[in-house]
Amino acid sequence: MKKLLLRWILAVIALVVSSFLTNLVIPGGINLKMGDVTQALALFVAVALLALINATLGKALKLMVLPLNCLTLGLLSVLINALLFWQVGSWGWSFEVTGFLPGLLGSILYSAANAALGIFLPDEEKNER
């Protein structure tokens, strides 16, 4: 349970970092609303929704387009991630993605930041092998 909470906090940090970096390239691309505690908690809910949608709908979509994804060498997976990131960002849970291009850049940076921060919390199963 402790590890899940730490991963969740790291995912929120990754979203904040990706929002900041996206706004450097595309001003106003991802707008974070963290004025008070309720909006900061809503950011945690948004990250949980993003993870849930990516784990369920994202996997299903990637499985349905698997042959085409093989032909495009995985580019379709990046586009699916961008569309899901853009969709969850349009729900108004403390962050807003203003278009597809900020969604594409934001999802790539979110994945990279999540992977970079995930180094600090390695999986126990990988260490046992």
C-alpha positions in Angstrom: 0.0 0.0 0.0 2.9 2.3 0.8 4.5 1.6 -2.5 1.2 2.4 -4.4 0.9 5.7 -2.6 4.5 6.6 -3.5 4.0 5.7 -7.1 0.9 7.8 -7.1 2.8 10.8 -5.7 5.5 10.3 -8.3 2.9 10.2 -11.1 1.5 13.5 -9.9 5.0 15.0 -9.9 5.5 13.6 -13.4 2.3 15.3 -14.5 3.4 18.6 -13.1 6.8 18.3 -14.7 5.3 17.4 -18.1 2.9 20.3 -17.8 5.7 22.7 -17.1 7.8 21.4 -20.0 4.9 21.3 -22.4 4.1 24.9 -21.6 7.7 25.9 -22.4 7.2 24.6 -25.9 3.5 25.3 -26.4 2.4 28.2 -24.2 -1.0 27.4 -22.5 -0.9 23.8 -23.8 -1.6 22.2 -20.4 -3.1 24.3 -17.7 -2.8 23.1 -14.1 -5.2 24.4 -11.5 -3.6 24.1 -8.1 -4.9 27.1 -6.2 -6.0 25.4 -3.1 -6.1 22.0 -1.4 -9.2 20.7 -3.2 -7.7 21.4 -6.6 -4.5 19.7 -5.6 -6.4 16.7 -4.5 -8.3 16.8 -7.7 -5.0 16.5 -9.5 -4.5 13.2 -7.6 -7.9 12.0 -8.8 -7.0 13.0 -12.4 -3.8 11.0 -12.2 -5.7 8.0 -10.9 -8.3 8.4 -13.7 -5.5 8.7 -16.3 -3.9 5.5 -15.0 -7.3 3.7 -14.9 -8.2 4.8 -18.4 -4.8 3.9 -19.8 -4.8 0.5 -18.1 -8.3 -0.5 -19.3 -9.3 1.4 -22.5 -5.7 2.0 -23.6 -4.9 -1.7 -23.5 -8.1 -2.6 -25.3 -7.5 -0.1 -28.0 -3.9 -1.1 -28.4 -5.0 -4.8 -28.7 -7.6 -3.9 -31.3 -5.1 -2.1 -33.5 -2.2 -4.5 -33.0 -1.6 -5.4 -36.6 -1.6 -1.8 -37.7 0.6 -0.9 -34.7 3.1 -3.5 -35.9 3.1 -1.9 -39.4 3.7 1.6 -37.9 6.4 0.3 -35.6 4.5 1.4 -32.4 3.6 4.9 -33.6 -0.1 4.1 -33.1 0.5 3.4 -29.4 1.9 6.9 -29.0 -1.1 8.3 -30.7 -3.5 6.3 -28.6 -1.7 7.5 -25.4 -1.9 11.1 -26.7 -5.6 10.8 -27.4 -6.3 9.3 -23.9 -4.2 12.0 -22.2 -6.1 14.6 -24.2 -9.4 13.1 -23.3 -8.7 12.8 -19.6 -7.4 16.4 -19.6 -10.6 17.6 -21.1 -12.7 16.3 -18.2 -11.7 19.2 -16.0 -10.0 17.4 -13.1 -7.5 20.1 -12.2 -5.6 19.9 -15.5 -6.7 20.9 -19.0 -5.1 19.9 -22.3 -6.0 22.5 -24.9 -5.4 20.5 -28.1 -4.0 17.4 -29.7 -0.5 18.7 -30.1 -0.1 19.6 -26.4 -1.7 16.2 -25.6 0.9 14.4 -27.8 3.8 16.3 -26.3 2.4 16.1 -22.8 1.8 12.3 -23.0 5.3 11.7 -24.2 6.8 13.9 -21.5 4.5 12.4 -18.9 5.7 8.9 -19.8 9.3 10.0 -19.8 9.0 11.8 -16.5 7.1 8.9 -15.0 9.9 6.5 -16.1 12.6 8.8 -14.9 11.0 9.2 -11.5 10.2 5.4 -11.4 14.0 4.8 -11.1 13.7 6.0 -7.5 11.1 3.3 -6.7 12.2 0.1 -8.4 10.0 -3.0 -8.6 10.9 -5.7 -6.0 10.2 -8.5 -8.5 12.8 -7.2 -11.0 15.4 -7.1 -8.2 14.8 -10.8 -7.3 15.7 -12.1 -10.7 
